[in-house]
Amino acid sequence: MEKGMIRVRISQHDAHYGGGLVDGAKMLQLFGDVATELLIRHDGDEGLFVAYDSVEFLAPVYAGDYIEAVGEITSVGRTSRKMKFEAKKVIRQLAGGAPSSAEVLEEPIVVCRATGTCVVPLELQRFRRE
């Protein structure tokens, strides 16, 4: 099945709470971007995200962290595409150091997992696989 990935640095602008803590909705935004890539690769169209079946927030994300979000299509219906996603923190700011200090994590930290469903109307599926 198709796989997609995006890696971004979380900016101070994304911080929603004290201490630079980022709202979990930011991870869902990244999953939406990965889903768009997956649908373009699979169907030639962006499609629409219709529902999350499950979402688990597993660790905090802070401004300055680098997050890698990955996803894959797990099943394909006539118009629906079921997907699973995982976001990992791969670089984090160093607390107490210089404002520009950061470290690459030897073992990435899973911060969020989700599953969901997207749809691509038949008339928009450019790569129809019958």
C-alpha positions, 0 to 999 in steps of 0.5 A: 500500500501507499506510504507518505511522510512529512517532517516539520519543525514546530514553531513558537507560533504553534505553541498554544499553552504555557511553556511552549506546549503545542495543541494536539490538533497540530498533529492532526493537521500533519496527519491531514497533510500526509493523507492528502499526499497519500490520496494524490499518489493513489488516486490523483486527487486530494480527496476529503478526510471524513473521520478519525476512528481513533486518536491517541496523544501519547507524549507532549510536543513543544515549540522547537521539536521536529516531528515526523508524521507518517501514514499509510493506506491500509484498505481501499474501498470503492471511494473510501481509503482507510489510513493509519498514522503515527507522529514521532518526535525526532529532535527536541530542544534542550531544556536549560541550554542556549535557546538554539540548543537541540538534540537528535533523539537516539530513539524517537518518541511516539507522540500521537497515533491515529486511524481514519477514513478519507474519500475520493469521489469516483469521478475524481479518481484519475488512477482507478484500479478496478 
